[in-house]
């Protein structure tokens, strides 16, 4: 099931979703992974099927929301396939939506960086937990809900990458004949150390030796990249 209103996906987040069918519209769209009446500590987990950026809309009027400076108020919507089933929803397939906005966007950004991701990717396992409440902006307003997030990178994608042969290291070329001291000898460049890729592979449980063999690096280079920063 998908939301009743789905604008085209933002490039870099997920594929463009088709317009919902009549049955999907009648069902009320994708339920939220955590309901508005769920208590603190409620959690939901599933595989990411789609992620996109949307402008927030006023709950009462449906009008798009803007900041005082005219900039649109955005949110990230993550659709996850869960084990949840609601008997009150006919044909419930377990698809749930996670809406990330306000300060929670920064929390999601930090959760992604912890596993060397720029954002949740399709196929990742995504877990959201209602962790507490923030401070209400005005008296009489409801306090904003705060959430924590956990990402587990798609192991199948990384396994496939590990099975692909590593690019061959450039061969050293013999020096030109009658080379003088003024003619520099160009050495082949060493394999580039991509610390982000190393941490991403390590997050799947790969050992330093396996990562080194796959990337054409030395074990020492891999271990140096995995050392925590202080």
C-alpha positions in Angstrom: 0.0 0.0 0.0 1.2 3.5 -0.7 0.1 7.0 0.4 -3.0 8.4 -1.2 -1.0 11.4 -2.4 2.5 10.7 -3.8 4.4 13.4 -5.7 7.2 12.4 -7.9 10.2 11.1 -5.9 13.1 13.4 -5.3 16.2 12.4 -7.3 18.7 10.5 -5.3 16.1 9.1 -2.8 14.1 6.4 -4.6 12.3 5.5 -7.8 9.2 7.3 -9.0 6.2 5.5 -7.6 3.0 4.9 -9.7 -0.2 6.6 -8.9 -2.2 4.7 -6.2 -5.0 2.4 -7.4 -8.6 2.8 -6.4 -8.3 0.1 -3.8 -5.2 1.9 -2.3 -7.0 5.2 -2.2 -10.1 3.6 -0.5 -7.9 1.9 2.1 -6.7 5.3 3.3 -3.1 5.2 2.2 0.0 3.8 4.0 -0.5 3.6 7.8 2.2 5.2 9.9 4.7 2.8 11.5 4.1 4.4 14.9 0.6 5.8 15.6 -0.1 9.1 17.2 -1.5 7.4 20.4 1.4 4.9 20.8 3.4 5.2 24.0 7.0 6.2 24.4 9.2 3.2 23.6 7.1 1.9 20.7 9.3 0.6 17.9 8.8 -0.6 14.4 11.3 -2.2 12.0 11.2 -3.2 8.3 13.0 -3.2 5.0 13.2 0.1 3.1 11.1 0.0 -0.1 11.0 3.7 -0.9 12.4 7.0 0.4 11.5 10.5 -0.7 11.4 14.2 0.3 8.0 15.8 0.6 6.8 19.2 1.7 4.8 19.2 4.9 1.1 20.0 4.8 -1.2 21.5 7.4 -3.3 18.7 9.0 -6.5 20.8 9.1 -6.4 22.6 5.7 -4.1 20.4 3.7 -2.2 23.6 2.6 1.6 23.3 2.1 3.6 24.6 5.1 6.4 27.2 4.9 8.8 28.8 7.3 8.6 32.5 8.0 11.3 33.2 5.4 9.3 31.6 2.7 11.3 28.3 2.5 9.1 25.1 2.3 9.0 23.0 5.4 10.2 19.6 4.2 10.1 16.1 5.6 11.5 12.7 4.7 9.1 9.8 4.2 10.5 6.3 4.4 8.2 3.4 3.4 9.2 0.1 5.1 7.9 -3.4 4.7 7.1 -4.7 8.2 5.5 -7.7 9.9 2.7 -5.5 11.2 -0.8 -6.5 10.2 -4.0 -4.6 11.2 -7.2 -6.6 11.0 -9.1 -3.4 10.5 -7.3 -2.7 7.2 -8.4 -5.0 4.4 -5.5 -6.6 2.5 -2.9 -5.1 4.9 0.5 -6.0 3.4 2.5 -4.6 6.3 3.8 -1.5 4.4 4.2 1.4 6.9 5.4 5.0 6.5 7.9 6.7 8.7 7.7 10.5 8.7 10.9 12.3 9.6 10.8 16.1 10.2 12.2 18.8 12.3 15.0 17.9 14.7 14.5 14.2 13.8 16.1 14.8 10.4 19.4 15.5 12.1 18.9 12.3 14.2 18.4 10.3 11.0 21.4 11.9 9.4 23.6 10.9 12.4 22.2 7.3 12.3 23.1 7.0 8.6 26.6 8.3 9.2 27.2 5.7 11.9 27.0 3.0 9.2 28.8 5.0 6.5 25.5 5.8 4.7 24.4 9.2 3.4 20.7 8.2 4.0 18.7 5.0 4.2 18.9 3.0 1.0 16.3 0.7 -0.6 16.9 -2.8 0.9 18.4 -1.6 4.2 16.7 -2.6 7.5 15.3 0.5 9.1 14.2 0.6 12.8 12.4 3.6 14.3 11.7 4.1 18.1 9.5 6.7 19.7 12.1 7.8 22.3 10.5 10.8 24.0 9.1 14.3 23.7 10.7 17.6 23.1 9.8 21.0 24.4 6.6 22.6 23.1 7.2 25.8 21.1 4.2 27.6 22.5 2.0 27.2 25.6 -0.9 24.9 24.8 0.8 23.2 21.9 1.7 19.5 21.9 5.4 18.8 22.5 7.2 17.5 19.4 7.8 13.8 19.4 11.4 12.6 19.3 12.5 9.4 17.6 15.7 7.4 17.4 16.7 5.4 14.2 18.9 2.4 13.5 20.1 1.3 10.0 21.5 -2.0 9.0 23.0 -1.8 5.5 21.7 -4.2 2.8 24.1 -7.2 3.3 23.1 -8.7 0.0 24.3 -5.7 -2.0 27.6 -5.8 -0.1 28.0 -9.5 -0.5 27.6 -9.1 -4.2 30.3 -6.4 -4.2 32.6 -8.7 -2.3 32.2 -11.4 -4.9 33.2 -9.2 -7.7 36.9 -9.3 -8.6 38.9 -6.4 -7.3 40.3 -4.1 -10.0 43.8 -5.0 -11.0 46.5 -2.8 -9.7 48.3 -0.8 -12.4 51.5 -2.5 -13.6 54.8 -0.7 -13.2 56.3 0.5 -16.4 60.0 0.0 -17.1 62.0 3.1 -17.3 62.8 4.7 -20.6 66.2 3.9 -22.1 69.0 6.4 -21.6 67.1 8.1 -18.8 68.9 10.9 -17.1 68.7 12.2 -13.6 66.6 15.1 -14.9 64.0 12.8 -16.3 61.6 11.7 -13.5 60.4 8.1 -13.3 56.6 8.0 -12.9 55.5 5.4 -10.5 51.9 3.9 -10.6 49.6 5.4 -8.1 48.8 3.4 -5.0 45.2 2.1 -4.5 43.0 4.8 -3.0 41.9 4.3 0.6 38.2 5.0 0.7 37.5 5.1 4.5 33.8 5.3 4.0 33.7 2.1 1.9 35.9 0.3 4.4 33.6 1.2 7.3 30.6 0.2 5.3 32.1 -3.3 4.6 33.2 -3.6 8.2 29.6 -2.9 9.3 28.6 -6.2 7.7 31.0 -8.2 9.8 33.9 -8.5 7.3 37.3 -8.9 8.7 40.2 -6.5 8.0 41.9 -9.2 5.8 38.8 -9.8 3.7 38.3 -6.1 3.2 42.0 -5.6 2.3 41.8 -8.5 -0.2 38.7 -7.1 -1.8 39.9 -3.5 -2.2 43.5 -4.3 -3.0 44.8 -2.7 0.1 47.1 -3.8 2.9 45.6 -4.9 6.2 47.4 -2.0 7.9 45.6 0.5 5.6 42.3 -1.1 6.5 43.0 -1.1 10.2 44.1 2.5 10.2 40.8 3.5 8.4 38.8 1.7 11.1 40.5 3.3 14.0 38.1 5.6 15.9 38.5 9.3 15.7 39.1 11.3 18.8 
